């Protein structure tokens, strides 16, 4: 793993565990055991670091989705497995994402990347004859994730995740 990736991953951990205020170049250097100034060498400003974190979230989400989608063809199963994987193995990423999305200090362009980091609206829209149905599927999935992250729903069971997705897909008539 290259240093830029390691720094972005460490930043995700700091944000998820201690919040955005704890994210400093020094904190990342310390977390990684790097000499002081290493993170600043790669990312001059905190804004640069946040942009790298957002890009890393997109990269991790796409890799996770593609891995799951390569083994499955049923849309509801793919989406449910993807959500289950995110909620059981990628909670640090989810917590960091929400912390960043909710912080008014995060630049709007970074928030835009974050908003699209978990789900591809374009890919969801391609499933339907009516693009608005793809938007609805993304909203449903965001809600299912938020329910678990914020503690309203405690079950991360694939079946519990798949049922509302199947109901939505049936009602929206997948193309």
Backbone as JSON Lines, residues from 0, in Angstrom:
{"i":0,"aa":"X","n":[0.85,-1.18,0.0],"ca":[0.0,0.0,0.0],"c":[0.9,1.24,0.0]}
{"i":1,"aa":"X","n":[0.59,2.17,-0.88],"ca":[1.41,3.38,-0.94],"c":[1.06,4.32,0.23]}
{"i":2,"aa":"X","n":[1.89,5.31,0.43],"ca":[1.72,6.2,1.58],"c":[0.44,7.03,1.5]}
{"i":3,"aa":"X","n":[0.08,7.49,0.33],"ca":[-1.15,8.28,0.19],"c":[-2.37,7.46,0.63]}
{"i":4,"aa":"X","n":[-2.41,6.22,0.23],"ca":[-3.51,5.34,0.6],"c":[-3.49,5.07,2.09]}
{"i":5,"aa":"X","n":[-2.32,4.8,2.64],"ca":[-2.2,4.56,4.08],"c":[-2.65,5.78,4.88]}
{"i":6,"aa":"X","n":[-2.3,6.96,4.4],"ca":[-2.7,8.19,5.09],"c":[-4.22,8.36,5.03]}
{"i":7,"aa":"X","n":[-4.81,8.13,3.87],"ca":[-6.27,8.25,3.74],"c":[-6.98,7.24,4.65]}
{"i":8,"aa":"X","n":[-6.47,6.01,4.69],"ca":[-7.05,4.99,5.56],"c":[-6.93,5.38,7.03]}
{"i":9,"aa":"X","n":[-5.77,5.89,7.42],"ca":[-5.58,6.32,8.8],"c":[-6.51,7.48,9.13]}
{"i":10,"aa":"X","n":[-6.7,8.38,8.19],"ca":[-7.61,9.51,8.4],"c":[-9.04,9.02,8.62]}
{"i":11,"aa":"X","n":[-9.45,8.01,7.86],"ca":[-10.77,7.42,8.07],"c":[-10.92,6.92,9.5]}
{"i":12,"aa":"X","n":[-9.9,6.25,9.99],"ca":[-9.94,5.73,11.36],"c":[-10.0,6.83,12.4]}
{"i":13,"aa":"X","n":[-9.21,7.87,12.22],"ca":[-9.22,8.99,13.18],"c":[-10.6,9.64,13.2]}
{"i":14,"aa":"X","n":[-11.15,9.91,12.03],"ca":[-12.46,10.56,11.95],"c":[-13.53,9.68,12.57]}
{"i":15,"aa":"X","n":[-13.53,8.38,12.25],"ca":[-14.55,7.46,12.76],"c":[-14.5,7.33,14.27]}
{"i":16,"aa":"X","n":[-13.28,7.32,14.83],"ca":[-13.15,7.12,16.27],"c":[-13.21,8.4,17.09]}
{"i":17,"aa":"X","n":[-12.64,9.48,16.55],"ca":[-12.51,10.69,17.37],"c":[-13.15,11.94,16.77]}
{"i":18,"aa":"X","n":[-13.7,11.84,15.58],"ca":[-14.35,12.98,14.95],"c":[-13.4,13.81,14.11]}
{"i":19,"aa":"X","n":[-14.01,14.69,13.34],"ca":[-13.24,15.51,12.4],"c":[-12.27,16.45,13.11]}
{"i":20,"aa":"X","n":[-12.64,16.94,14.27],"ca":[-11.75,17.87,14.99],"c":[-10.42,17.22,15.37]}
{"i":21,"aa":"X","n":[-10.44,15.92,15.54],"ca":[-9.21,15.21,15.91],"c":[-8.3,14.97,14.71]}
{"i":22,"aa":"X","n":[-8.81,15.2,13.51],"ca":[-8.02,14.95,12.31],"c":[-7.01,16.07,12.09]}
{"i":23,"aa":"X","n":[-5.77,15.75,12.32],"ca":[-4.67,16.67,12.05],"c":[-3.57,15.89,11.34]}
{"i":24,"aa":"X","n":[-2.71,16.61,10.69],"ca":[-1.58,15.95,10.04],"c":[-0.73,15.22,11.08]}
{"i":25,"aa":"X","n":[-0.56,15.84,12.21],"ca":[0.23,15.24,13.29],"c":[-0.42,13.95,13.8]}
{"i":26,"aa":"X","n":[-1.75,13.95,13.92],"ca":[-2.45,12.75,14.38],"c":[-2.26,11.59,13.41]}
{"i":27,"aa":"X","n":[-2.27,11.88,12.12],"ca":[-2.07,10.83,11.12],"c":[-0.64,10.32,11.18]}
{"i":28,"aa":"X","n":[0.32,11.23,11.25],"ca":[1.72,10.81,11.37],"c":[1.91,9.9,12.57]}
{"i":29,"aa":"X","n":[1.31,10.28,13.68],"ca":[1.42,9.5,14.91],"c":[0.76,8.13,14.75]}
{"i":30,"aa":"X","n":[-0.45,8.11,14.18],"ca":[-1.17,6.85,14.01],"c":[-0.41,5.86,13.13]}
{"i":31,"aa":"X","n":[0.3,6.39,12.16],"ca":[1.04,5.52,11.23],"c":[2.49,5.3,11.64]}
{"i":32,"aa":"X","n":[2.94,6.0,12.67],"ca":[4.34,5.89,13.07],"c":[5.28,6.55,12.08]}
{"i":33,"aa":"X","n":[4.77,7.53,11.33],"ca":[5.58,8.26,10.35],"c":[6.29,9.42,11.03]}
{"i":34,"aa":"X","n":[7.4,9.84,10.48],"ca":[8.08,11.04,11.01],"c":[7.16,12.27,10.88]}
{"i":35,"aa":"X","n":[7.31,13.18,11.8],"ca":[6.51,14.41,11.77],"c":[6.68,15.1,10.42]}
{"i":36,"aa":"X","n":[5.58,15.56,9.88],"ca":[5.6,16.25,8.59],"c":[5.34,15.36,7.4]}
{"i":37,"aa":"X","n":[5.27,14.06,7.6],"ca":[5.06,13.14,6.48],"c":[3.71,13.36,5.8]}
{"i":38,"aa":"X","n":[2.65,13.46,6.6],"ca":[1.32,13.65,6.03],"c":[1.26,14.99,5.3]}
{"i":39,"aa":"X","n":[1.88,16.01,5.86],"ca":[1.89,17.33,5.22],"c":[2.63,17.3,3.88]}
{"i":40,"aa":"X","n":[3.6,16.44,3.75],"ca":[4.33,16.32,2.49],"c":[3.38,15.84,1.38]}
{"i":41,"aa":"X","n":[2.5,14.89,1.71],"ca":[1.6,14.32,0.72],"c":[0.31,15.14,0.54]}
{"i":42,"aa":"X","n":[-0.16,15.71,1.63],"ca":[-1.39,16.5,1.61],"c":[-1.14,17.79,2.38]}
{"i":43,"aa":"X","n":[-0.9,18.86,1.65],"ca":[-0.5,20.14,2.25],"c":[-1.52,20.69,3.23]}
{"i":44,"aa":"X","n":[-2.79,20.6,2.88],"ca":[-3.83,21.21,3.71],"c":[-4.8,20.14,4.2]}
{"i":45,"aa":"X","n":[-5.58,20.52,5.19],"ca":[-6.62,19.6,5.66],"c":[-7.64,19.36,4.56]}
{"i":46,"aa":"X","n":[-7.91,20.38,3.74],"ca":[-8.84,20.22,2.61],"c":[-8.32,19.17,1.63]}
{"i":47,"aa":"X","n":[-7.02,19.19,1.37],"ca":[-6.43,18.17,0.49],"c":[-6.59,16.78,1.09]}
{"i":48,"aa":"X","n":[-6.4,16.69,2.39],"ca":[-6.53,15.41,3.09],"c":[-7.98,14.92,3.03]}
{"i":49,"aa":"X","n":[-8.94,15.81,3.23],"ca":[-10.35,15.42,3.17],"c":[-10.76,14.98,1.77]}
{"i":50,"aa":"X","n":[-10.23,15.64,0.76],"ca":[-10.5,15.23,-0.62],"c":[-9.96,13.82,-0.87]}
{"i":51,"aa":"X","n":[-8.79,13.52,-0.32],"ca":[-8.21,12.19,-0.46],"c":[-9.04,11.14,0.28]}
{"i":52,"aa":"X","n":[-9.56,11.5,1.43],"ca":[-10.41,10.59,2.2],"c":[-11.69,10.29,1.4]}
{"i":53,"aa":"X","n":[-12.3,11.31,0.83],"ca":[-13.52,11.11,0.03],"c":[-13.23,10.21,-1.17]}
{"i":54,"aa":"X","n":[-12.13,10.47,-1.84],"ca":[-11.76,9.64,-3.0],"c":[-11.51,8.19,-2.56]}
{"i":55,"aa":"X","n":[-10.91,8.01,-1.42],"ca":[-10.64,6.67,-0.91],"c":[-11.95,5.94,-0.59]}
{"i":56,"aa":"X","n":[-12.92,6.65,-0.03],"ca":[-14.21,6.03,0.25],"c":[-14.88,5.54,-1.04]}
{"i":57,"aa":"X","n":[-14.8,6.34,-2.09],"ca":[-15.35,5.93,-3.39],"c":[-14.63,4.67,-3.87]}
{"i":58,"aa":"X","n":[-13.32,4.68,-3.79],"ca":[-12.52,3.54,-4.24],"c":[-12.87,2.26,-3.47]}
{"i":59,"aa":"X","n":[-12.96,2.36,-2.15],"ca":[-13.28,1.2,-1.33],"c":[-14.69,0.68,-1.6]}
{"i":60,"aa":"X","n":[-15.64,1.6,-1.77],"ca":[-17.02,1.21,-2.04],"c":[-17.14,0.5,-3.38]}
{"i":61,"aa":"X","n":[-16.52,1.06,-4.39],"ca":[-16.59,0.44,-5.72],"c":[-15.96,-0.95,-5.72]}
{"i":62,"aa":"X","n":[-14.82,-1.07,-5.07],"ca":[-14.15,-2.38,-5.01],"c":[-15.03,-3.4,-4.31]}
{"i":63,"aa":"X","n":[-15.66,-3.0,-3.21],"ca":[-16.54,-3.9,-2.48],"c":[-17.73,-4.31,-3.33]}
{"i":64,"aa":"X","n":[-18.34,-3.34,-4.0],"ca":[-19.51,-3.64,-4.83],"c":[-19.13,-4.57,-5.98]}
{"i":65,"aa":"X","n":[-18.04,-4.27,-6.67],"ca":[-17.64,-5.09,-7.81],"c":[-17.31,-6.52,-7.41]}
{"i":66,"aa":"X","n":[-16.72,-6.68,-6.24],"ca":[-16.41,-8.03,-5.76],"c":[-17.7,-8.82,-5.54]}
{"i":67,"aa":"X","n":[-18.69,-8.18,-4.94],"ca":[-19.96,-8.86,-4.68],"c":[-20.73,-9.09,-5.98]}
{"i":68,"aa":"X","n":[-20.76,-8.1,-6.84],"ca":[-21.51,-8.19,-8.1],"c":[-20.93,-9.23,-9.04]}
{"i":69,"aa":"X","n":[-19.65,-9.56,-8.89],"ca":[-19.04,-10.56,-9.76],"c":[-19.53,-11.97,-9.46]}
{"i":70,"aa":"X","n":[-20.08,-12.17,-8.24],"ca":[-20.55,-13.5,-7.84],"c":[-22.06,-13.67,-7.94]}
{"i":71,"aa":"X","n":[-22.8,-12.58,-8.11],"ca":[-24.27,-12.61,-8.08],"c":[-24.85,-11.91,-9.3]}
{"i":72,"aa":"X","n":[-26.07,-12.29,-9.66],"ca":[-26.75,-11.59,-10.75],"c":[-28.07,-10.97,-10.29]}
{"i":73,"aa":"X","n":[-28.68,-11.49,-9.24],"ca":[-29.93,-10.95,-8.74],"c":[-29.68,-9.6,-8.06]}
{"i":74,"aa":"X","n":[-30.37,-8.58,-8.54],"ca":[-30.13,-7.21,-8.05],"c":[-30.35,-7.1,-6.55]}
{"i":75,"aa":"X","n":[-31.46,-7.61,-6.05],"ca":[-31.76,-7.5,-4.62],"c":[-30.69,-8.2,-3.78]}
{"i":76,"aa":"X","n":[-30.23,-9.34,-4.24],"ca":[-29.2,-10.08,-3.51],"c":[-27.88,-9.32,-3.52]}
{"i":77,"aa":"X","n":[-27.5,-8.78,-4.67],"ca":[-26.25,-8.01,-4.76],"c":[-26.3,-6.81,-3.82]}
{"i":78,"aa":"X","n":[-27.4,-6.06,-3.87],"ca":[-27.51,-4.86,-3.04],"c":[-27.53,-5.23,-1.56]}
{"i":79,"aa":"X","n":[-28.28,-6.26,-1.2],"ca":[-28.34,-6.68,0.21],"c":[-26.98,-7.16,0.71]}
{"i":80,"aa":"X","n":[-26.28,-7.93,-0.1],"ca":[-24.94,-8.39,0.3],"c":[-23.97,-7.21,0.43]}
{"i":81,"aa":"X","n":[-24.08,-6.27,-0.48],"ca":[-23.23,-5.08,-0.42],"c":[-23.49,-4.29,0.87]}
{"i":82,"aa":"X","n":[-24.77,-4.09,1.19],"ca":[-25.11,-3.38,2.43],"c":[-24.63,-4.16,3.65]}
{"i":83,"aa":"X","n":[-24.83,-5.46,3.62],"ca":[-24.4,-6.3,4.75],"c":[-22.89,-6.19,4.95]}
{"i":84,"aa":"X","n":[-22.15,-6.26,3.86],"ca":[-20.69,-6.14,3.95],"c":[-20.29,-4.78,4.51]}
{"i":85,"aa":"X","n":[-20.94,-3.73,4.03],"ca":[-20.64,-2.39,4.53],"c":[-20.91,-2.3,6.03]}
{"i":86,"aa":"X","n":[-22.03,-2.85,6.46],"ca":[-22.44,-2.72,7.86],"c":[-21.69,-3.66,8.81]}
{"i":87,"aa":"X","n":[-21.1,-4.71,8.28],"ca":[-20.39,-5.64,9.14],"c":[-18.87,-5.52,9.05]}
{"i":88,"aa":"X","n":[-18.36,-5.04,7.92],"ca":[-16.91,-4.99,7.74],"c":[-16.36,-3.6,7.43]}
{"i":89,"aa":"X","n":[-17.25,-2.65,7.19],"ca":[-16.77,-1.33,6.77],"c":[-17.38,-0.21,7.63]}
{"i":90,"aa":"X","n":[-17.68,-0.53,8.89],"ca":[-18.33,0.45,9.76],"c":[-17.47,1.69,10.0]}
{"i":91,"aa":"X","n":[-16.16,1.53,10.05],"ca":[-15.28,2.69,10.22],"c":[-15.48,3.65,9.05]}
{"i":92,"aa":"X","n":[-15.54,3.12,7.85],"ca":[-15.76,3.98,6.68],"c":[-17.12,4.68,6.76]}
{"i":93,"aa":"X","n":[-18.14,3.94,7.17],"ca":[-19.48,4.53,7.26],"c":[-19.53,5.64,8.32]}
{"i":94,"aa":"X","n":[-18.95,5.39,9.46],"ca":[-18.95,6.42,10.52],"c":[-18.18,7.66,10.07]}
{"i":95,"aa":"X","n":[-17.04,7.46,9.44],"ca":[-16.26,8.6,8.95],"c":[-17.05,9.35,7.89]}
{"i":96,"aa":"X","n":[-17.71,8.63,7.0],"ca":[-18.51,9.27,5.95],"c":[-19.59,10.16,6.53]}
{"i":97,"aa":"X","n":[-20.33,9.63,7.49],"ca":[-21.4,10.43,8.11],"c":[-20.82,11.62,8.87]}
{"i":98,"aa":"X","n":[-19.74,11.42,9.58],"ca":[-19.12,12.54,10.3],"c":[-18.73,13.66,9.34]}
{"i":99,"aa":"X","n":[-18.16,13.28,8.21],"ca":[-17.75,14.28,7.22],"c":[-18.95,14.93,6.54]}
{"i":100,"aa":"X","n":[-19.94,14.15,6.21],"ca":[-21.1,14.7,5.51],"c":[-21.88,15.68,6.39]}
{"i":101,"aa":"X","n":[-21.86,15.46,7.68],"ca":[-22.64,16.3,8.59],"c":[-21.88,17.52,9.09]}
{"i":102,"aa":"X","n":[-20.58,17.58,8.86],"ca":[-19.78,18.69,9.38],"c":[-19.82,19.87,8.4]}
{"i":103,"aa":"X","n":[-20.28,21.02,8.87],"ca":[-20.37,22.18,7.97],"c":[-19.01,22.71,7.51]}
{"i":104,"aa":"X","n":[-17.94,22.31,8.17],"ca":[-16.61,22.76,7.78],"c":[-16.08,22.03,6.54]}
{"i":105,"aa":"X","n":[-16.71,20.92,6.18],"ca":[-16.28,20.15,5.02],"c":[-16.79,20.87,3.76]}
{"i":106,"aa":"X","n":[-15.89,21.05,2.82],"ca":[-16.22,21.79,1.58],"c":[-17.35,21.1,0.81]}
{"i":107,"aa":"X","n":[-18.19,21.9,0.15],"ca":[-19.31,21.33,-0.61],"c":[-18.88,20.31,-1.67]}
{"i":108,"aa":"X","n":[-17.76,20.55,-2.34],"ca":[-17.32,19.59,-3.37],"c":[-16.94,18.25,-2.76]}
{"i":109,"aa":"X","n":[-16.37,18.27,-1.56],"ca":[-16.03,17.02,-0.88],"c":[-17.31,16.33,-0.43]}
{"i":110,"aa":"X","n":[-18.28,17.09,0.07],"ca":[-19.56,16.51,0.47],"c":[-20.28,15.87,-0.72]}
{"i":111,"aa":"X","n":[-20.15,16.47,-1.89],"ca":[-20.76,15.89,-3.09],"c":[-20.14,14.53,-3.41]}
{"i":112,"aa":"X","n":[-18.84,14.44,-3.31],"ca":[-18.16,13.15,-3.53],"c":[-18.61,12.14,-2.47]}
{"i":113,"aa":"X","n":[-18.68,12.58,-1.22],"ca":[-19.11,11.69,-0.14],"c":[-20.53,11.19,-0.35]}
{"i":114,"aa":"X","n":[-21.4,12.07,-0.82],"ca":[-22.8,11.69,-1.03],"c":[-22.92,10.58,-2.07]}
{"i":115,"aa":"X","n":[-21.96,10.51,-2.97],"ca":[-21.98,9.48,-4.02],"c":[-20.98,8.36,-3.75]}
{"i":116,"aa":"X","n":[-20.38,8.36,-2.58],"ca":[-19.32,7.39,-2.32],"c":[-19.83,6.0,-1.99]}
{"i":117,"aa":"X","n":[-21.03,5.87,-1.52],"ca":[-21.53,4.55,-1.11],"c":[-22.32,3.87,-2.22]}
{"i":118,"aa":"X","n":[-23.07,4.66,-2.98],"ca":[-23.93,4.12,-4.03],"c":[-23.76,4.93,-5.31]}
{"i":119,"aa":"X","n":[-23.82,4.24,-6.43],"ca":[-23.74,4.9,-7.73],"c":[-25.16,5.18,-8.22]}
{"i":120,"aa":"X","n":[-25.53,6.45,-8.24],"ca":[-26.85,6.84,-8.72],"c":[-27.03,6.43,-10.18]}
{"i":121,"aa":"X","n":[-25.99,6.62,-10.97],"ca":[-26.06,6.27,-12.38],"c":[-26.32,4.77,-12.59]}
{"i":122,"aa":"X","n":[-25.63,3.95,-11.82],"ca":[-25.81,2.5,-11.94],"c":[-27.22,2.1,-11.49]}
{"i":123,"aa":"X","n":[-27.7,2.74,-10.43],"ca":[-29.05,2.45,-9.96],"c":[-30.09,2.89,-10.98]}
{"i":124,"aa":"X","n":[-29.91,4.05,-11.58],"ca":[-30.86,4.54,-12.59],"c":[-30.89,3.63,-13.82]}
{"i":125,"aa":"X","n":[-29.78,3.02,-14.14],"ca":[-29.71,2.14,-15.32],"c":[-30.54,0.87,-15.13]}
{"i":126,"aa":"X","n":[-30.92,0.55,-13.9],"ca":[-31.73,-0.63,-13.64],"c":[-33.19,-0.46,-14.05]}
{"i":127,"aa":"X","n":[-33.61,0.78,-14.19],"ca":[-35.03,1.07,-14.37],"c":[-35.3,1.82,-15.67]}
{"i":128,"aa":"X","n":[-36.53,1.69,-16.16],"ca":[-36.96,2.51,-17.3],"c":[-37.11,3.96,-16.87]}
{"i":129,"aa":"X","n":[-37.5,4.16,-15.62],"ca":[-37.71,5.5,-15.07],"c":[-36.54,5.83,-14.13]}
{"i":130,"aa":"X","n":[-35.68,6.78,-14.5],"ca":[-34.51,7.11,-13.67],"c":[-34.84,7.48,-12.22]}
{"i":131,"aa":"X","n":[-36.01,8.05,-12.0],"ca":[-36.39,8.42,-10.63],"c":[-36.47,7.2,-9.72]}
{"i":132,"aa":"X","n":[-36.75,6.03,-10.29],"ca":[-36.79,4.81,-9.48],"c":[-35.39,4.43,-8.99]}
{"i":133,"aa":"X","n":[-34.39,4.71,-9.8],"ca":[-33.01,4.48,-9.35],"c":[-32.66,5.39,-8.19]}
{"i":134,"aa":"X","n":[-33.1,6.62,-8.25],"ca":[-32.88,7.56,-7.15],"c":[-33.57,7.06,-5.88]}
{"i":135,"aa":"X","n":[-34.77,6.51,-6.06],"ca":[-35.49,5.95,-4.91],"c":[-34.77,4.76,-4.31]}
{"i":136,"aa":"X","n":[-34.19,3.92,-5.14],"ca":[-33.43,2.77,-4.64],"c":[-32.23,3.24,-3.82]}
{"i":137,"aa":"X","n":[-31.53,4.24,-4.32],"ca":[-30.39,4.77,-3.57],"c":[-30.85,5.35,-2.24]}
{"i":138,"aa":"X","n":[-31.96,6.08,-2.25],"ca":[-32.48,6.64,-0.99],"c":[-32.87,5.54,-0.01]}
{"i":139,"aa":"X","n":[-33.49,4.49,-0.5],"ca":[-33.84,3.36,0.35],"c":[-32.59,2.77,0.98]}
{"i":140,"aa":"X","n":[-31.57,2.53,0.17],"ca":[-30.33,1.93,0.66],"c":[-29.63,2.85,1.67]}
{"i":141,"aa":"X","n":[-29.6,4.14,1.37],"ca":[-29.02,5.1,2.33],"c":[-29.77,5.03,3.66]}
{"i":142,"aa":"X","n":[-31.08,4.92,3.58],"ca":[-31.88,4.84,4.79],"c":[-31.62,3.56,5.58]}
{"i":143,"aa":"X","n":[-31.48,2.45,4.88],"ca":[-31.18,1.19,5.57],"c":[-29.84,1.26,6.29]}
{"i":144,"aa":"X","n":[-28.85,1.86,5.63],"ca":[-27.53,2.02,6.26],"c":[-27.62,2.96,7.46]}
{"i":145,"aa":"X","n":[-28.28,4.09,7.27],"ca":[-28.41,5.06,8.36],"c":[-29.13,4.45,9.56]}
{"i":146,"aa":"X","n":[-30.16,3.64,9.3],"ca":[-30.88,3.0,10.41],"c":[-29.94,2.2,11.3]}
{"i":147,"aa":"X","n":[-29.0,1.5,10.7],"ca":[-28.06,0.69,11.49],"c":[-26.99,1.58,12.12]}
{"i":148,"aa":"X","n":[-26.4,2.47,11.34],"ca":[-25.33,3.32,11.86],"c":[-25.82,4.16,13.04]}
{"i":149,"aa":"X","n":[-27.05,4.68,12.95],"ca":[-27.58,5.55,14.0],"c":[-28.35,4.79,15.07]}
{"i":150,"aa":"X","n":[-28.4,3.46,14.97],"ca":[-28.95,2.64,16.03],"c":[-30.45,2.38,16.01]}
{"i":151,"aa":"X","n":[-31.17,2.82,15.0],"ca":[-32.61,2.55,14.96],"c":[-32.88,1.08,14.65]}
{"i":152,"aa":"X","n":[-32.07,0.52,13.8],"ca":[-32.18,-0.9,13.42],"c":[-30.92,-1.58,13.93]}
{"i":153,"aa":"X","n":[-31.09,-2.67,14.63],"ca":[-29.91,-3.35,15.15],"c":[-29.5,-4.54,14.28]}
{"i":154,"aa":"X","n":[-30.42,-5.07,13.51],"ca":[-30.11,-6.24,12.69],"c":[-29.36,-5.84,11.43]}
{"i":155,"aa":"X","n":[-28.26,-6.54,11.19],"ca":[-27.49,-6.37,9.96],"c":[-27.67,-7.61,9.08]}
{"i":156,"aa":"X","n":[-28.67,-8.4,9.41],"ca":[-28.95,-9.65,8.71],"c":[-29.27,-9.38,7.23]}
{"i":157,"aa":"X","n":[-28.71,-10.19,6.36],"ca":[-28.93,-10.01,4.92],"c":[-30.41,-10.1,4.57]}
{"i":158,"aa":"X","n":[-31.13,-11.02,5.17],"ca":[-32.56,-11.18,4.87],"c":[-33.33,-9.92,5.27]}
{"i":159,"aa":"X","n":[-33.01,-9.36,6.43],"ca":[-33.68,-8.14,6.89],"c":[-33.37,-6.96,5.96]}
{"i":160,"aa":"X","n":[-32.21,-6.95,5.35],"ca":[-31.85,-5.91,4.4],"c":[-32.47,-6.17,3.03]}
{"i":161,"aa":"X","n":[-32.54,-7.43,2.65],"ca":[-32.99,-7.78,1.31],"c":[-34.49,-7.57,1.13]}
{"i":162,"aa":"X","n":[-35.28,-7.8,2.17],"ca":[-36.74,-7.72,2.04],"c":[-37.22,-6.35,1.54]}
{"i":163,"aa":"X","n":[-36.83,-5.23,2.18],"ca":[-37.31,-3.94,1.64],"c":[-36.79,-3.65,0.23]}
{"i":164,"aa":"X","n":[-35.63,-4.14,-0.09],"ca":[-35.07,-3.94,-1.43],"c":[-35.92,-4.7,-2.46]}
{"i":165,"aa":"X","n":[-36.26,-5.96,-2.15],"ca":[-37.1,-6.74,-3.05],"c":[-38.47,-6.11,-3.24]}
{"i":166,"aa":"X","n":[-39.05,-5.62,-2.15],"ca":[-40.36,-4.98,-2.24],"c":[-40.27,-3.74,-3.14]}
{"i":167,"aa":"X","n":[-39.22,-2.96,-2.94],"ca":[-39.06,-1.75,-3.76],"c":[-38.87,-2.12,-5.23]}
{"i":168,"aa":"X","n":[-38.01,-3.08,-5.49],"ca":[-37.75,-3.47,-6.87],"c":[-39.0,-4.01,-7.56]}
{"i":169,"aa":"X","n":[-39.79,-4.78,-6.83],"ca":[-41.05,-5.3,-7.4],"c":[-41.99,-4.14,-7.74]}
{"i":170,"aa":"X","n":[-42.1,-3.2,-6.84],"ca":[-43.01,-2.07,-7.04],"c":[-42.53,-1.11,-8.13]}
{"i":171,"aa":"X","n":[-41.22,-1.0,-8.29],"ca":[-40.67,-0.07,-9.27],"c":[-40.43,-0.73,-10.63]}
{"i":172,"aa":"X","n":[-40.61,-2.03,-10.72],"ca":[-40.43,-2.76,-11.97],"c":[-39.05,-2.55,-12.59]}
{"i":173,"aa":"X","n":[-38.12,-3.37,-12.15],"ca":[-36.76,-3.32,-12.69],"c":[-36.81,-3.61,-14.19]}
{"i":174,"aa":"X","n":[-36.04,-2.83,-14.96],"ca":[-36.03,-2.99,-16.43],"c":[-35.43,-4.33,-16.83]}
